[in-house]
Amino acid sequence: MEITVQYFDGCPNWETAAERVAMIAAERSDLTVKRQRVATQANAEALDFRGSPTLLLEGAALFPAPDAPPGLSCRVYLTPNGLAGSPTLEQLRDAIAHAEAAAV
C-alpha cells in the first residue's frame, strides 16, 4: 500500500507528518511512502488538495476535510493535546487501520 504525503513548500508542518509516516512505514513492509509537492493553486484544485499536509492511503484521504476549499494552505489537525499541524503517530496508525478495515 502507498501513503502519499501531499504538501506545499510554504507549510512548516509537512516534514513532521512525513517523518511520522516514515516511522510507521519502517514498521511495516507493506507500506511505501511517496511525497507529492503541490506547486500552484491550479495544481491544488486539480488534485483536490485541501491543505498541507494531506495524507492519502491508496489515493484516499486518511483525514478527510470536505469543508476545506482546495488550495495552498496549512491544515490543522485536532489531536489529544489540542490543535497541531500534523496528526500524532497514534492517530496515523488508527487512521491506517480504519482504512484497511474499511477496504476489506
N, C-alpha and C positions, 0 to 999 in steps of 0.2 A: 504494500500500500504506500501511497505517496502523500506526504504532507507538504503543502506549499505555503511558504511564508510570503505573503504579499506585503510590500512596503513602498514608501516613497522616501527619497533622500532627506527630506526635512524633518522626519519623525525621529525623535530621540529614543523611542521605546522598542523599535522593531528588533534591535540587536538582542535585547533581553529575551524577547519572545523566541527569537531564532536559537539562542543558547539553550533555552529550556526545551524546545522541540528537539534539538540535537541530543540533549541528555536522555530524553525518552527514546529516541531512535537508537542510541547506543545500547540501550537495554533490550531492544527488540530487533531481531534480524529481519523481520518482515516490513519494517518501516524505512522509507528513504525520505530525505528532505530536499526540497527544491526551494530556491529563493526566486521571487519574481518582483523585479523593480517596476513600479508604475511611474512613468515619467511625466505624463501630461494629463490634463483634465479629460481630454478626449479618450485617452487610454483608460482612465479610471471609469468613464462611462461605458466604454466598450466591454470592460471586464466586470462591470457591476461592482467595482471596488468601493467598499463602504468605510474606508479609513484604514490607517496603518497602526499596528499590524493587523492584517486579516489572515486567519489561519484556515486553510482548506484541507480536508481529507478526501482524496479522490475527487477533487473539484467541488465538494460541498462544504459550506461554511460550518466550522465547528462551533462558532459563536455567532449565529445569525444576528444581523442588525437591520431588520426590514424597514425600520423607520428612518434610518440614516440615509441621507442622499449620497449617491456616488460622488467621490471627489478626493482631492488630495488634502486630507485632514488626519489628525491623530485620533485614534479610538481611545475610549476609556472603558475599562472592564471593572465590574463590581466583584471584588474579592472578599474573603472573610475579614480582611484587615481594612476594608474600605475601597475607595476608587484607586485604580492603578492603571498604568499604561500597557500592561500585558497581564494575561491570566497567570495564576500560580501553577506550579508543577502539578499539584493535585487536581486543579481544575482542568488542566490539559489532559491528564490521564483519564479523568472521569468523562470528559467530552469524547475522547477517542473510544473509550469502552462503550459509551452510549451509542455512538455512530456505528460501531462494529455490531452491536446487538441489534440495532435497527435494520442493518443490512442483511441479517440472517433471515 
